[in-house]
Amino acid sequence: MHLKRDFSEKVHVTGYKPFTIHGLEGFQCKRCKEIILTAAANKHFDSSMAEEMARQDSQRTVAAELVEIDEVTTRLAISRQRVHQMMKEGKIRYVFVGKIRYPLRSSVQSLSGKKKTK
């Protein structure tokens, strides 16, 4: 294994146009060429993937599917800061309206359903 720095990965997600994530870092096997991302690169990958999917979803999402941050904080009993952090981490799906992130109602509903069953 050797450390491979500052490489890019093309991502294919069903229902989305392919996109590339830059600035990754990980350990690559010399024999099979498989790469294991570092913890920081894994967070960067998840965040970049969520952001690009949000940008693409922004073009096809109707306003009725959006939910205000305050509603999310009430439903999940978490802070506004945690909501924004979860969106950035890709744990709550969102779209952009201008430069503002809005959570998707379906994503929040699925999380609030999980919270009730625990």
C-alpha positions as CSV (number, residue, x, y, z in Angstrom):
1,M,0.0,0.0,0.0
2,H,1.2,3.5,-0.8
3,L,-0.4,6.9,-0.1
4,K,-2.0,8.5,-3.2
5,R,-2.7,12.2,-2.9
6,D,-4.8,14.7,-4.7
7,F,-6.6,12.4,-7.1
8,S,-10.1,12.6,-8.6
9,E,-12.8,10.0,-8.8
10,K,-15.7,10.0,-11.3
11,V,-19.0,9.1,-9.6
12,H,-22.0,7.4,-11.2
13,V,-25.2,7.5,-9.2
14,T,-28.4,6.1,-10.6
15,G,-30.7,9.0,-11.6
16,Y,-27.9,11.6,-11.7
17,K,-25.5,12.8,-14.4
18,P,-21.9,11.5,-13.7
19,F,-19.7,14.0,-11.8
20,T,-16.1,14.1,-10.6
21,I,-14.9,14.6,-7.0
22,H,-11.5,16.2,-6.8
23,G,-8.9,16.4,-4.0
24,L,-9.1,12.9,-2.6
25,E,-6.4,11.0,-0.7
26,G,-6.1,7.4,0.2
27,F,-4.0,4.3,0.4
28,Q,-3.7,2.3,-2.8
29,C,-2.8,-1.4,-3.1
30,K,0.2,-1.8,-5.5
31,R,-1.1,-5.1,-6.7
32,C,-4.9,-4.7,-7.3
33,K,-4.9,-0.8,-7.4
34,E,-7.9,-0.7,-5.0
35,I,-7.9,2.6,-2.9
36,I,-9.0,3.0,0.7
37,L,-9.8,6.7,1.4
38,T,-8.4,8.4,4.5
39,A,-11.0,9.5,7.1
40,A,-10.7,13.1,6.0
41,A,-11.0,12.2,2.3
42,N,-14.1,10.0,3.1
43,K,-15.8,13.0,4.7
44,H,-14.9,15.2,1.8
45,F,-16.2,12.5,-0.6
46,D,-19.6,12.2,1.2
47,S,-19.9,16.0,1.5
48,S,-19.0,16.6,-2.2
49,M,-21.4,13.9,-3.3
50,A,-24.3,15.2,-1.3
51,E,-23.6,18.7,-2.6
52,E,-23.5,17.7,-6.3
53,M,-26.7,15.6,-5.9
54,A,-28.4,18.6,-4.2
55,R,-27.4,20.8,-7.2
56,Q,-28.8,18.4,-9.7
57,D,-31.9,17.8,-7.5
58,S,-32.4,21.6,-7.3
59,Q,-33.3,21.6,-11.0
60,R,-36.1,19.1,-10.6
61,T,-37.5,19.5,-7.1
62,V,-40.8,21.3,-6.5
63,A,-41.2,23.7,-3.5
64,A,-43.7,21.4,-1.8
65,E,-40.9,18.9,-1.2
66,L,-38.9,21.4,0.8
67,V,-39.0,21.9,4.5
68,E,-37.8,24.7,6.7
69,I,-34.8,24.2,9.1
70,D,-37.0,25.1,12.1
71,E,-39.4,22.3,11.3
72,V,-36.5,19.8,11.1
73,T,-35.1,21.0,14.4
74,T,-38.5,20.4,16.0
75,R,-39.2,17.0,14.4
76,L,-35.7,15.6,15.2
77,A,-35.2,17.5,18.4
78,I,-31.8,18.7,17.3
79,S,-30.1,22.1,16.9
80,R,-30.0,24.2,13.7
81,Q,-26.3,23.7,13.7
82,R,-26.7,19.9,13.8
83,V,-29.2,20.1,10.9
84,H,-26.7,22.0,8.8
85,Q,-23.9,19.6,9.8
86,M,-26.1,16.6,8.8
87,M,-26.9,18.1,5.4
88,K,-23.2,18.7,4.8
89,E,-22.4,15.1,5.8
90,G,-25.0,13.8,3.4
91,K,-27.2,12.4,6.2
92,I,-30.1,14.7,5.3
93,R,-30.7,15.2,1.6
94,Y,-31.2,18.8,0.5
95,V,-31.4,21.1,-2.5
96,F,-30.2,24.6,-3.2
97,V,-32.6,27.5,-3.6
98,G,-30.1,30.2,-4.7
99,K,-27.3,29.7,-2.3
100,I,-29.5,28.4,0.6
101,R,-29.8,24.7,1.5
102,Y,-33.3,23.4,2.1
103,P,-33.8,19.9,3.5
104,L,-36.1,17.5,1.5
105,R,-39.3,16.5,3.3
106,S,-38.9,12.8,2.4
107,S,-35.4,12.7,3.9
108,V,-36.6,14.3,7.2
109,Q,-39.6,12.0,7.4
110,S,-37.4,8.9,7.0
111,L,-35.1,10.1,9.8
112,S,-38.0,11.0,12.1
113,G,-39.5,7.5,11.5
114,K,-36.2,5.9,12.5
115,K,-36.0,8.1,15.6
116,K,-39.5,6.9,16.8
117,T,-38.6,3.2,16.5
118,K,-35.5,3.4,18.7
